[in-house]
Amino acid sequence: MERPNLEFEIRMDGELKVIKMTYALFNEIMLVIPNPEEIGQLLITNAGLRDYVIRRMLTGNKRVAKEEDMVDPFDIDIDIGDLDDLIQWVGDHVLYFFMNSAAKTASLGKKYEQTLAQLNQSKSGAES
């Protein structure tokens, strides 16, 4: 899976805005994603989650202590199609993270497969 672009461009209030996916921003999004396997469906059907993700992304990389610190949804002048693209971009980052992490974990297990097998055999022998 190809890594998504770290920057996303969107027109807000007639001006081009660049959103950069940083660790802090990504981490805040991950805190509200209950199930990564269903991220696409959740972002379509869960209006609250979708609203939070859009508003958090449009607020940018500044610190957000509470939801009231994010951009007001009534102040958002953006084409709805562009918001769909923004949601897709966020979903791509979430799925990339999980797919990439799963592949690395599988690779790590393979790398230490023999050592883990030996440890399991030693444990069984010690228990006898």
The first five atom37 places (N, CA, C, CB, O) and aatype in JSON, in Angstrom:
{
  "aatype": [12, 6, 1, 14, 2, 10, 6, 13, 6, 9, 1, 12, 3, 7, 6, 10, 11, 19, 9, 11, 12, 16, 18, 0, 10, 13, 2, 6, 9, 12, 10, 19, 9, 14, 2, 14, 6, 6, 9, 7, 5, 10, 10, 9, 16, 2, 0, 7, 10, 1, 3, 18, 19, 9, 1, 1, 12, 10, 16, 7, 2, 11, 1, 19, 0, 11, 6, 6, 3, 12, 19, 3, 14, 13, 3, 9, 3, 9, 3, 9, 7, 3, 10, 3, 3, 10, 9, 5, 17, 19, 7, 3, 8, 19, 10, 18, 13, 13, 12, 2, 15, 0, 0, 11, 16, 0, 15, 10, 7, 11, 11, 18, 6, 5, 16, 10, 0, 5, 10, 2, 5, 15, 11, 15, 7, 0, 6, 15],
  "atom_mask": [
    [1, 1, 1, 1, 1],
    [1, 1, 1, 1, 1],
    [1, 1, 1, 1, 1],
    [1, 1, 1, 1, 1],
    [1, 1, 1, 1, 1],
    [1, 1, 1, 1, 1],
    [1, 1, 1, 1, 1],
    [1, 1, 1, 1, 1],
    [1, 1, 1, 1, 1],
    [1, 1, 1, 1, 1],
    [1, 1, 1, 1, 1],
    [1, 1, 1, 1, 1],
    [1, 1, 1, 1, 1],
    [1, 1, 1, 0, 1],
    [1, 1, 1, 1, 1],
    [1, 1, 1, 1, 1],
    [1, 1, 1, 1, 1],
    [1, 1, 1, 1, 1],
    [1, 1, 1, 1, 1],
    [1, 1, 1, 1, 1],
    [1, 1, 1, 1, 1],
    [1, 1, 1, 1, 1],
    [1, 1, 1, 1, 1],
    [1, 1, 1, 1, 1],
    [1, 1, 1, 1, 1],
    [1, 1, 1, 1, 1],
    [1, 1, 1, 1, 1],
    [1, 1, 1, 1, 1],
    [1, 1, 1, 1, 1],
    [1, 1, 1, 1, 1],
    [1, 1, 1, 1, 1],
    [1, 1, 1, 1, 1],
    [1, 1, 1, 1, 1],
    [1, 1, 1, 1, 1],
    [1, 1, 1, 1, 1],
    [1, 1, 1, 1, 1],
    [1, 1, 1, 1, 1],
    [1, 1, 1, 1, 1],
    [1, 1, 1, 1, 1],
    [1, 1, 1, 0, 1],
    [1, 1, 1, 1, 1],
    [1, 1, 1, 1, 1],
    [1, 1, 1, 1, 1],
    [1, 1, 1, 1, 1],
    [1, 1, 1, 1, 1],
    [1, 1, 1, 1, 1],
    [1, 1, 1, 1, 1],
    [1, 1, 1, 0, 1],
    [1, 1, 1, 1, 1],
    [1, 1, 1, 1, 1],
    [1, 1, 1, 1, 1],
    [1, 1, 1, 1, 1],
    [1, 1, 1, 1, 1],
    [1, 1, 1, 1, 1],
    [1, 1, 1, 1, 1],
    [1, 1, 1, 1, 1],
    [1, 1, 1, 1, 1],
    [1, 1, 1, 1, 1],
    [1, 1, 1, 1, 1],
    [1, 1, 1, 0, 1],
    [1, 1, 1, 1, 1],
    [1, 1, 1, 1, 1],
    [1, 1, 1, 1, 1],
    [1, 1, 1, 1, 1],
    [1, 1, 1, 1, 1],
    [1, 1, 1, 1, 1],
    [1, 1, 1, 1, 1],
    [1, 1, 1, 1, 1],
    [1, 1, 1, 1, 1],
    [1, 1, 1, 1, 1],
    [1, 1, 1, 1, 1],
    [1, 1, 1, 1, 1],
    [1, 1, 1, 1, 1],
    [1, 1, 1, 1, 1],
    [1, 1, 1, 1, 1],
    [1, 1, 1, 1, 1],
    [1, 1, 1, 1, 1],
    [1, 1, 1, 1, 1],
    [1, 1, 1, 1, 1],
    [1, 1, 1, 1, 1],
    [1, 1, 1, 0, 1],
    [1, 1, 1, 1, 1],
    [1, 1, 1, 1, 1],
    [1, 1, 1, 1, 1],
    [1, 1, 1, 1, 1],
    [1, 1, 1, 1, 1],
    [1, 1, 1, 1, 1],
    [1, 1, 1, 1, 1],
    [1, 1, 1, 1, 1],
    [1, 1, 1, 1, 1],
    [1, 1, 1, 0, 1],
    [1, 1, 1, 1, 1],
    [1, 1, 1, 1, 1],
    [1, 1, 1, 1, 1],
    [1, 1, 1, 1, 1],
    [1, 1, 1, 1, 1],
    [1, 1, 1, 1, 1],
    [1, 1, 1, 1, 1],
    [1, 1, 1, 1, 1],
    [1, 1, 1, 1, 1],
    [1, 1, 1, 1, 1],
    [1, 1, 1, 1, 1],
    [1, 1, 1, 1, 1],
    [1, 1, 1, 1, 1],
    [1, 1, 1, 1, 1],
    [1, 1, 1, 1, 1],
    [1, 1, 1, 1, 1],
    [1, 1, 1, 1, 1],
    [1, 1, 1, 0, 1],
    [1, 1, 1, 1, 1],
    [1, 1, 1, 1, 1],
    [1, 1, 1, 1, 1],
    [1, 1, 1, 1, 1],
    [1, 1, 1, 1, 1],
    [1, 1, 1, 1, 1],
    [1, 1, 1, 1, 1],
    [1, 1, 1, 1, 1],
    [1, 1, 1, 1, 1],
    [1, 1, 1, 1, 1],
    [1, 1, 1, 1, 1],
    [1, 1, 1, 1, 1],
    [1, 1, 1, 1, 1],
    [1, 1, 1, 1, 1],
    [1, 1, 1, 1, 1],
    [1, 1, 1, 0, 1],
    [1, 1, 1, 1, 1],
    [1, 1, 1, 1, 1],
    [1, 1, 1, 1, 1]
  ],
  "atom_positions": [
    [[0.85, -1.18, 0.0], [0.0, 0.0, 0.0], [0.9, 1.24, 0.0], [-0.97, 0.0, 1.23], [1.84, 1.34, 0.78]],
    [[0.59, 2.17, -0.87], [1.39, 3.38, -0.98], [1.01, 4.37, 0.11], [1.2, 4.01, -2.37], [-0.17, 4.57, 0.41]],
    [[2.03, 5.0, 0.68], [1.79, 5.98, 1.75], [1.05, 7.19, 1.2], [3.12, 6.42, 2.39], [1.42, 7.73, 0.16]],
    [[-0.02, 7.62, 1.89], [-0.76, 8.81, 1.42], [0.11, 10.06, 1.54], [-2.07, 8.98, 2.23], [1.03, 10.12, 2.35]],
    [[-0.21, 11.04, 0.73], [0.49, 12.31, 0.77], [0.32, 12.93, 2.15], [-0.03, 13.27, -0.34], [-0.77, 12.89, 2.72]],
    [[1.38, 13.49, 2.69], [1.31, 14.1, 4.02], [0.57, 15.44, 4.01], [2.7, 14.3, 4.57], [0.15, 15.91, 5.07]],
    [[0.4, 16.04, 2.85], [-0.3, 17.32, 2.76], [-1.55, 17.2, 1.91], [0.62, 18.41, 2.19], [-1.6, 16.46, 0.92]],
    [[-2.57, 17.95, 2.32], [-3.84, 17.97, 1.6], [-4.21, 19.43, 1.37], [-4.97, 17.21, 2.39], [-4.22, 20.23, 2.3]],
    [[-4.53, 19.78, 0.12], [-4.92, 21.14, -0.21], [-6.42, 21.23, -0.36], [-4.22, 21.62, -1.5], [-7.05, 20.37, -0.99]],
    [[-7.01, 22.29, 0.21], [-8.45, 22.48, 0.15], [-8.73, 23.98, 0.11], [-9.16, 21.8, 1.37], [-8.02, 24.77, 0.73]],
    [[-9.77, 24.36, -0.62], [-10.18, 25.77, -0.67], [-11.19, 26.03, 0.44], [-10.77, 26.14, -2.07], [-12.25, 25.4, 0.5]],
    [[-10.84, 26.98, 1.31], [-11.72, 27.37, 2.41], [-11.86, 28.88, 2.37], [-11.17, 26.88, 3.8], [-10.86, 29.6, 2.4]],
    [[-13.08, 29.35, 2.3], [-13.35, 30.79, 2.2], [-12.63, 31.4, 1.01], [-12.92, 31.51, 3.5], [-12.16, 32.54, 1.06]],
    [[-12.54, 30.63, -0.08], [-11.93, 31.13, -1.31], [-10.41, 31.1, -1.32], [0.0, 0.0, 0.0], [-9.8, 31.45, -2.33]],
    [[-9.79, 30.69, -0.22], [-8.34, 30.65, -0.15], [-7.85, 29.21, -0.03], [-7.82, 31.48, 1.02], [-8.5, 28.36, 0.57]],
    [[-6.69, 28.96, -0.62], [-6.1, 27.63, -0.55], [-5.52, 27.4, 0.85], [-5.01, 27.44, -1.64], [-4.73, 28.21, 1.34]],
    [[-5.92, 26.3, 1.45], [-5.43, 25.94, 2.79], [-4.72, 24.59, 2.65], [-6.61, 25.86, 3.85], [-5.23, 23.68, 2.0]],
    [[-3.55, 24.47, 3.27], [-2.79, 23.22, 3.25], [-2.86, 22.61, 4.65], [-1.3, 23.46, 2.8], [-2.52, 23.25, 5.64]],
    [[-3.32, 21.37, 4.69], [-3.39, 20.63, 5.95], [-2.28, 19.59, 5.91], [-4.8, 19.98, 6.17], [-2.17, 18.83, 4.94]],
    [[-1.48, 19.55, 6.95], [-0.39, 18.57, 7.01], [-0.7, 17.54, 8.08], [0.98, 19.27, 7.3], [-1.03, 17.89, 9.22]],
    [[-0.6, 16.27, 7.71], [-0.85, 15.19, 8.65], [0.41, 15.01, 9.5], [-1.24, 13.85, 7.92], [1.39, 14.42, 9.05]],
    [[0.36, 15.52, 10.71], [1.47, 15.4, 11.65], [1.15, 14.28, 12.64], [1.73, 16.75, 12.39], [0.03, 13.76, 12.66]],
    [[2.13, 13.93, 13.45], [1.9, 12.9, 14.47], [0.78, 13.32, 15.41], [3.2, 12.63, 15.26], [-0.13, 12.53, 15.68]],
    [[0.83, 14.54, 15.91], [-0.18, 15.0, 16.87], [-1.59, 14.99, 16.26], [0.17, 16.41, 17.36], [-2.54, 14.54, 16.9]],
    [[-1.71, 15.48, 15.06], [-3.02, 15.51, 14.4], [-3.53, 14.1, 14.15], [-2.94, 16.29, 13.07], [-4.7, 13.8, 14.39]],
    [[-2.65, 13.24, 13.66], [-3.03, 11.84, 13.4], [-3.45, 11.16, 14.71], [-1.86, 11.07, 12.74], [-4.44, 10.43, 14.74]],
    [[-2.7, 11.4, 15.76], [-3.0, 10.78, 17.05], [-4.36, 11.22, 17.57], [-1.91, 11.12, 18.06], [-5.1, 10.41, 18.12]],
    [[-4.7, 12.49, 17.41], [-6.02, 12.97, 17.84], [-7.14, 12.28, 17.06], [-6.12, 14.49, 17.67], [-8.18, 11.95, 17.62]],
    [[-6.92, 12.06, 15.79], [-7.93, 11.37, 14.98], [-8.05, 9.91, 15.42], [-7.58, 11.44, 13.47], [-9.15, 9.38, 15.51]],
    [[-6.92, 9.29, 15.69], [-6.95, 7.88, 16.1], [-7.68, 7.68, 17.43], [-5.52, 7.34, 16.21], [-8.21, 6.6, 17.67]],
    [[-7.7, 8.69, 18.27], [-8.4, 8.58, 19.55], [-9.92, 8.44, 19.39], [-8.09, 9.79, 20.41], [-10.59, 7.94, 20.29]],
    [[-10.45, 8.86, 18.25], [-11.9, 8.79, 18.05], [-12.31, 7.7, 17.05], [-12.42, 10.12, 17.57], [-13.5, 7.54, 16.77]],
    [[-11.34, 6.96, 16.54], [-11.65, 5.88, 15.6], [-11.84, 4.59, 16.4], [-10.5, 5.72, 14.53], [-10.86, 4.01, 16.88]],
    [[-13.08, 4.14, 16.55], [-13.32, 2.96, 17.38], [-12.93, 1.64, 16.71], [-14.76, 2.91, 17.74], [-12.61, 0.67, 17.4]],
    [[-12.95, 1.62, 15.37], [-12.72, 0.36, 14.68], [-12.09, 0.65, 13.31], [-14.03, -0.44, 14.52], [-12.8, 1.04, 12.39]],
    [[-10.79, 0.46, 13.17], [-10.13, 0.81, 11.9], [-10.61, -0.01, 10.71], [-8.65, 0.64, 12.05], [-10.53, 0.46, 9.58]],
    [[-11.1, -1.22, 10.95], [-11.56, -2.06, 9.84], [-12.79, -1.46, 9.16], [-11.87, -3.46, 10.34], [-13.06, -1.75, 7.99]],
    [[-13.53, -0.63, 9.88], [-14.75, -0.06, 9.33], [-14.65, 1.44, 9.12], [-15.92, -0.37, 10.24], [-15.67, 2.13, 9.08]],
    [[-13.43, 1.96, 9.0], [-13.24, 3.4, 8.92], [-14.03, 4.04, 7.78], [-11.77, 3.72, 8.76], [-14.64, 5.09, 7.96]],
    [[-14.03, 3.42, 6.62], [-14.76, 3.99, 5.48], [-16.24, 4.11, 5.76], [0.0, 0.0, 0.0], [-16.85, 5.15, 5.53]],
    [[-16.83, 3.04, 6.27], [-18.25, 3.05, 6.59], [-18.58, 4.03, 7.71], [-18.71, 1.64, 6.99], [-19.58, 4.75, 7.65]],
    [[-17.72, 4.06, 8.72], [-17.95, 4.96, 9.86], [-17.95, 6.43, 9.43], [-16.89, 4.74, 10.93], [-18.78, 7.21, 9.88]],
    [[-17.02, 6.79, 8.56], [-16.94, 8.18, 8.14], [-18.1, 8.58, 7.23], [-15.63, 8.42, 7.42], [-18.36, 9.77, 7.04]],
    [[-18.79, 7.61, 6.67], [-19.96, 7.91, 5.85], [-21.23, 7.95, 6.71], [-20.12, 6.87, 4.73], [-22.05, 8.86, 6.56]],
    [[-21.38, 6.97, 7.6], [-22.64, 6.83, 8.32], [-22.67, 7.49, 9.7], [-22.96, 5.39, 8.48], [-23.75, 7.77, 10.21]],
    [[-21.52, 7.74, 10.31], [-21.5, 8.33, 11.64], [-21.27, 9.83, 11.5], [-20.4, 7.67, 12.52], [-20.14, 10.29, 11.38]],
    [[-22.37, 10.6, 11.53], [-22.29, 12.05, 11.3], [-21.45, 12.75, 12.35], [-23.69, 12.65, 11.28], [-20.74, 13.71, 12.03]],
    [[-21.51, 12.3, 13.59], [-20.72, 12.93, 14.65], [-19.24, 12.74, 14.44], [0.0, 0.0, 0.0], [-18.46, 13.68, 14.61]],
    [[-18.85, 11.54, 14.07], [-17.44, 11.25, 13.81], [-16.95, 12.04, 12.59], [-17.22, 9.73, 13.59], [-15.87, 12.63, 12.61]],
    [[-17.76, 12.04, 11.56], [-17.41, 12.77, 10.34], [-17.23, 14.26, 10.63], [-18.49, 12.57, 9.25], [-16.27, 14.87, 10.18]],
    [[-18.16, 14.82, 11.4], [-18.08, 16.24, 11.75], [-16.82, 16.53, 12.55], [-19.33, 16.67, 12.55], [-16.11, 17.5, 12.28]],
    [[-16.53, 15.67, 13.53], [-15.34, 15.87, 14.35], [-14.07, 15.83, 13.49], [-15.26, 14.81, 15.47], [-13.2, 16.69, 13.61]],
    [[-13.98, 14.83, 12.63], [-12.78, 14.68, 11.79], [-12.62, 15.89, 10.87], [-12.86, 13.38, 10.94], [-11.52, 16.42, 10.75]],
    [[-13.69, 16.33, 10.23], [-13.6, 17.49, 9.33], [-13.19, 18.74, 10.1], [-14.96, 17.73, 8.63], [-12.26, 19.44, 9.7]],
    [[-13.87, 19.0, 11.2], [-13.56, 20.2, 11.97], [-12.14, 20.16, 12.54], [-14.56, 20.37, 13.1], [-11.45, 21.18, 12.57]],
    [[-11.7, 18.98, 13.0], [-10.35, 18.87, 13.55], [-9.3, 19.1, 12.47], [-10.14, 17.48, 14.2], [-8.3, 19.76, 12.71]],
    [[-9.53, 18.56, 11.29], [-8.59, 18.75, 10.19], [-8.53, 20.22, 9.77], [-8.98, 17.87, 8.98], [-7.46, 20.76, 9.51]],
    [[-9.68, 20.86, 9.7], [-9.73, 22.26, 9.26], [-9.2, 23.21, 10.32], [-11.15, 22.64, 8.89], [-8.83, 24.34, 9.99]],
    [[-9.14, 22.79, 11.56], [-8.58, 23.62, 12.62], [-7.07, 23.69, 12.49], [-8.97, 23.08, 14.01], [-6.44, 24.64, 12.96]],
    [[-6.49, 22.69, 11.85], [-5.05, 22.69, 11.6], [-4.26, 22.07, 12.73], [0.0, 0.0, 0.0], [-4.8, 21.33, 13.55]],
    [[-2.98, 22.39, 12.77], [-2.07, 21.73, 13.7], [-1.92, 22.43, 15.05], [-0.73, 21.62, 13.07], [-1.03, 22.09, 15.82]],
    [[-2.79, 23.39, 15.33], [-2.69, 24.01, 16.65], [-3.32, 23.11, 17.7], [-3.37, 25.4, 16.66], [-4.13, 22.25, 17.39]],
    [[-2.92, 23.33, 18.93], [-3.44, 22.52, 20.04], [-4.93, 22.77, 20.24], [-2.68, 22.81, 21.34], [-5.4, 23.9, 20.13]],
    [[-5.64, 21.7, 20.53], [-7.07, 21.79, 20.79], [-7.34, 21.18, 22.16], [-7.92, 21.08, 19.67], [-7.17, 19.97, 22.35]],
    [[-7.74, 21.99, 23.1], [-8.02, 21.5, 24.45], [-9.41, 20.89, 24.53], [-7.87, 22.63, 25.47], [-9.62, 19.89, 25.22]],
    [[-10.35, 21.5, 23.83], [-11.72, 21.0, 23.82], [-12.34, 21.28, 22.46], [-12.57, 21.64, 24.95], [-11.81, 22.06, 21.67]],
    [[-13.46, 20.64, 22.21], [-14.1, 20.73, 20.9], [-14.45, 22.17, 20.51], [-15.35, 19.88, 20.88], [-14.47, 22.51, 19.33]],
    [[-14.73, 23.02, 21.5], [-15.08, 24.42, 21.22], [-13.91, 25.19, 20.62], [-15.54, 25.11, 22.5], [-14.1, 26.26, 20.03]],
    [[-12.68, 24.65, 20.76], [-11.5, 25.3, 20.2], [-11.36, 25.06, 18.7], [-10.25, 24.82, 20.91], [-10.55, 25.7, 18.03]],
    [[-12.15, 24.14, 18.18], [-12.07, 23.83, 16.75], [-12.92, 24.81, 15.94], [-12.53, 22.38, 16.48], [-13.76, 25.53, 16.48]],
    [[-12.68, 24.81, 14.65], [-13.42, 25.68, 13.75], [-14.93, 25.41, 13.89], [-12.96, 25.47, 12.28], [-15.35, 24.26, 14.03]],
    [[-15.72, 26.46, 13.85], [-17.18, 26.36, 13.95], [-17.73, 25.83, 12.62], [-17.82, 27.74, 14.32], [-17.37, 26.35, 11.57]],
    [[-18.6, 24.81, 12.65], [-19.1, 24.25, 11.39], [-19.89, 25.26, 10.55], [-19.97, 23.06, 11.69], [-19.97, 25.11, 9.33]],
    [[-20.45, 26.27, 11.18], [-21.2, 27.28, 10.42], [-20.28, 28.31, 9.76], [-22.18, 27.99, 11.33], [-20.72, 29.12, 8.95]],
    [[-19.0, 28.26, 10.11], [-18.02, 29.15, 9.49], [-17.26, 28.48, 8.36], [-17.04, 29.63, 10.53], [-16.37, 29.08, 7.76]],
    [[-17.61, 27.24, 8.05], [-16.91, 26.49, 7.02], [-17.56, 26.75, 5.67], [-16.91, 24.98, 7.34], [-18.69, 26.34, 5.43]],
    [[-16.84, 27.44, 4.79], [-17.31, 27.69, 3.43], [-16.43, 26.87, 2.48], [-17.26, 29.22, 3.08], [-15.46, 27.36, 1.91]],
    [[-16.83, 25.6, 2.33], [-16.06, 24.66, 1.51], [-17.04, 23.82, 0.69], [-15.15, 23.75, 2.39], [-18.12, 23.46, 1.16]],
    [[-16.65, 23.51, -0.53], [-17.45, 22.64, -1.39], [-17.58, 21.27, -0.73], [-16.81, 22.52, -2.8], [-16.59, 20.71, -0.25]],
    [[-18.78, 20.72, -0.71], [-19.02, 19.43, -0.06], [-18.19, 18.32, -0.7], [-20.52, 19.07, -0.15], [-17.77, 17.38, -0.01]],
    [[-17.94, 18.4, -1.98], [-17.09, 17.42, -2.65], [-15.66, 17.45, -2.13], [0.0, 0.0, 0.0], [-15.01, 16.41, -2.0]],
    [[-15.18, 18.65, -1.82], [-13.83, 18.78, -1.25], [-13.78, 18.19, 0.16], [-13.4, 20.26, -1.22], [-12.76, 17.62, 0.56]],
    [[-14.88, 18.32, 0.91], [-14.93, 17.71, 2.24], [-14.91, 16.19, 2.13], [-16.2, 18.17, 3.01], [-14.29, 15.51, 2.96]],
    [[-15.58, 15.65, 1.12], [-15.53, 14.2, 0.88], [-14.1, 13.75, 0.59], [-16.46, 13.8, -0.28], [-13.65, 12.71, 1.07]],
    [[-13.38, 14.56, -0.2], [-11.97, 14.25, -0.5], [-11.12, 14.3, 0.76], [-11.42, 15.22, -1.55], [-10.21, 13.49, 0.94]],
    [[-11.42, 15.26, 1.64], [-10.69, 15.37, 2.91], [-10.92, 14.13, 3.77], [-11.12, 16.64, 3.67], [-9.97, 13.6, 4.35]],
    [[-12.15, 13.69, 3.85], [-12.49, 12.48, 4.61], [-11.77, 11.27, 4.02], [-14.03, 12.25, 4.62], [-11.25, 10.44, 4.77]],
    [[-11.73, 11.17, 2.72], [-11.04, 10.07, 2.04], [-9.55, 10.09, 2.4], [-11.22, 10.16, 0.51], [-8.96, 9.05, 2.67]],
    [[-8.95, 11.28, 2.39], [-7.54, 11.44, 2.72], [-7.24, 10.98, 4.14], [-7.11, 12.9, 2.53], [-6.25, 10.29, 4.39]],
    [[-8.1, 11.36, 5.08], [-7.93, 10.93, 6.47], [-8.07, 9.41, 6.57], [-8.97, 11.63, 7.4], [-7.27, 8.75, 7.23]],
    [[-9.1, 8.85, 5.9], [-9.29, 7.41, 5.89], [-8.09, 6.68, 5.32], [0.0, 0.0, 0.0], [-7.7, 5.62, 5.81]],
    [[-7.5, 7.24, 4.27], [-6.29, 6.65, 3.68], [-5.16, 6.58, 4.69], [-5.85, 7.45, 2.45], [-4.45, 5.58, 4.77]],
    [[-4.99, 7.64, 5.47], [-3.93, 7.66, 6.48], [-4.17, 6.62, 7.57], [-3.81, 9.05, 7.1], [-3.24, 5.94, 8.0]],
    [[-5.41, 6.51, 8.02], [-5.73, 5.54, 9.07], [-5.49, 4.12, 8.57], [-7.2, 5.7, 9.53], [-4.85, 3.32, 9.25]],
    [[-5.99, 3.81, 7.38], [-5.82, 2.46, 6.83], [-4.35, 2.16, 6.53], [-6.64, 2.3, 5.57], [-3.89, 1.04, 6.77]],
    [[-3.62, 3.15, 6.02], [-2.2, 2.94, 5.75], [-1.46, 2.6, 7.05], [-1.58, 4.2, 5.1], [-0.65, 1.68, 7.08]],
    [[-1.76, 3.33, 8.11], [-1.11, 3.08, 9.39], [-1.36, 1.65, 9.84], [-1.62, 4.07, 10.44], [-0.42, 0.96, 10.24]],
    [[-2.61, 1.19, 9.79], [-2.91, -0.15, 10.27], [-2.35, -1.24, 9.36], [-4.4, -0.32, 10.41], [-1.84, -2.25, 9.84]],
    [[-2.43, -1.05, 8.07], [-1.9, -2.04, 7.14], [-0.38, -2.11, 7.26], [-2.31, -1.69, 5.69], [0.19, -3.21, 7.27]],
    [[0.28, -0.99, 7.34], [1.73, -0.93, 7.45], [2.18, -1.53, 8.79], [2.23, 0.52, 7.3], [3.16, -2.28, 8.84]],
    [[1.48, -1.2, 9.86], [1.82, -1.74, 11.18], [1.64, -3.26, 11.21], [0.97, -1.09, 12.27], [2.46, -3.97, 11.78]],
    [[0.56, -3.75, 10.6], [0.32, -5.19, 10.57], [1.42, -5.91, 9.8], [-1.05, -5.49, 9.94], [1.89, -6.97, 10.22]],
    [[1.83, -5.34, 8.68], [2.9, -5.96, 7.88], [4.22, -5.98, 8.65], [3.08, -5.2, 6.55], [4.94, -6.98, 8.62]],
    [[4.53, -4.91, 9.35], [5.78, -4.86, 10.12], [5.73, -5.84, 11.29], [6.04, -3.44, 10.64], [6.73, -6.48, 11.61]],
    [[4.58, -5.96, 11.93], [4.44, -6.89, 13.04], [4.6, -8.33, 12.56], [3.08, -6.71, 13.74], [5.26, -9.14, 13.21]],
    [[4.0, -8.64, 11.42], [4.14, -9.98, 10.84], [5.6, -10.26, 10.5], [3.25, -10.13, 9.57], [6.09, -11.37, 10.72]],
    [[6.28, -9.27, 9.96], [7.69, -9.41, 9.62], [8.54, -9.64, 10.87], [8.18, -8.17, 8.86], [9.48, -10.44, 10.86]],
    [[8.2, -8.93, 11.94], [8.92, -9.09, 13.2], [8.72, -10.49, 13.76], [8.44, -8.03, 14.21], [9.67, -11.11, 14.25]],
    [[7.49, -11.0, 13.69], [7.21, -12.36, 14.15], [7.99, -13.4, 13.37], [0.0, 0.0, 0.0], [8.52, -14.36, 13.93]],
    [[8.08, -13.19, 12.06], [8.83, -14.11, 11.19], [10.32, -14.07, 11.54], [8.61, -13.75, 9.7], [10.99, -15.1, 11.57]],
    [[10.83, -12.87, 11.79], [12.25, -12.68, 12.1], [12.66, -13.45, 13.36], [12.56, -11.18, 12.27], [13.74, -14.03, 13.42]],
    [[11.78, -13.46, 14.35], [12.1, -14.11, 15.63], [11.35, -15.43, 15.84], [11.78, -13.17, 16.77], [11.23, -15.91, 16.96]],
    [[10.86, -16.0, 14.76], [10.07, -17.23, 14.83], [10.83, -18.36, 15.53], [9.66, -17.66, 13.43], [10.27, -19.02, 16.41]],
    [[12.07, -18.59, 15.15], [12.85, -19.68, 15.74], [13.14, -19.42, 17.22], [14.17, -19.87, 14.97], [13.05, -20.33, 18.05]],
    [[13.49, -18.19, 17.55], [13.78, -17.85, 18.94], [12.54, -18.04, 19.8], [14.28, -16.4, 19.06], [12.62, -18.58, 20.91]],
    [[11.39, -17.62, 19.31], [10.14, -17.78, 20.06], [9.79, -19.26, 20.23], [9.0, -17.05, 19.35], [9.3, -19.66, 21.28]],
    [[10.05, -20.05, 19.2], [9.78, -21.49, 19.29], [10.67, -22.12, 20.35], [10.0, -22.18, 17.92], [10.21, -22.97, 21.12]],
    [[11.94, -21.72, 20.4], [12.86, -22.25, 21.41], [12.42, -21.85, 22.82], [14.28, -21.75, 21.14], [12.51, -22.65, 23.75]],
    [[11.97, -20.63, 22.97], [11.48, -20.17, 24.28], [10.27, -20.98, 24.72], [11.13, -18.68, 24.23], [10.14, -21.33, 25.9]],
    [[9.4, -21.26, 23.8], [8.2, -22.06, 24.12], [8.59, -23.48, 24.52], [7.23, -22.09, 22.93], [7.97, -24.06, 25.42]],
    [[9.59, -24.04, 23.86], [10.05, -25.4, 24.2], [10.7, -25.38, 25.59], [11.05, -25.93, 23.13], [10.47, -26.3, 26.39]],
    [[11.49, -24.38, 25.88], [12.14, -24.3, 27.19], [11.11, -24.15, 28.3], [13.12, -23.12, 27.23], [11.25, -24.75, 29.37]],
    [[10.1, -23.38, 28.05], [9.05, -23.17, 29.04], [8.34, -24.49, 29.33], [8.05, -22.11, 28.55], [8.06, -24.81, 30.49]],
    [[8.05, -25.25, 28.29], [7.37, -26.54, 28.47], [8.24, -27.48, 29.26], [7.01, -27.16, 27.13], [7.73, -28.21, 30.11]],
    [[9.56, -27.5, 29.0], [10.48, -28.37, 29.71], [10.61, -27.95, 31.17], [0.0, 0.0, 0.0], [10.74, -28.81, 32.05]],
    [[10.59, -26.66, 31.45], [10.73, -26.16, 32.82], [9.49, -26.47, 33.65], [10.99, -24.65, 32.81], [9.57, -26.63, 34.87]],
    [[8.35, -26.56, 33.01], [7.1, -26.79, 33.72], [6.96, -28.26, 34.13], [5.92, -26.37, 32.86], [6.2, -28.57, 35.05]],
    [[7.66, -29.17, 33.47], [7.53, -30.6, 33.73], [8.08, -30.99, 35.07], [8.22, -31.4, 32.68], [8.03, -32.17, 35.43]]
  ]
}
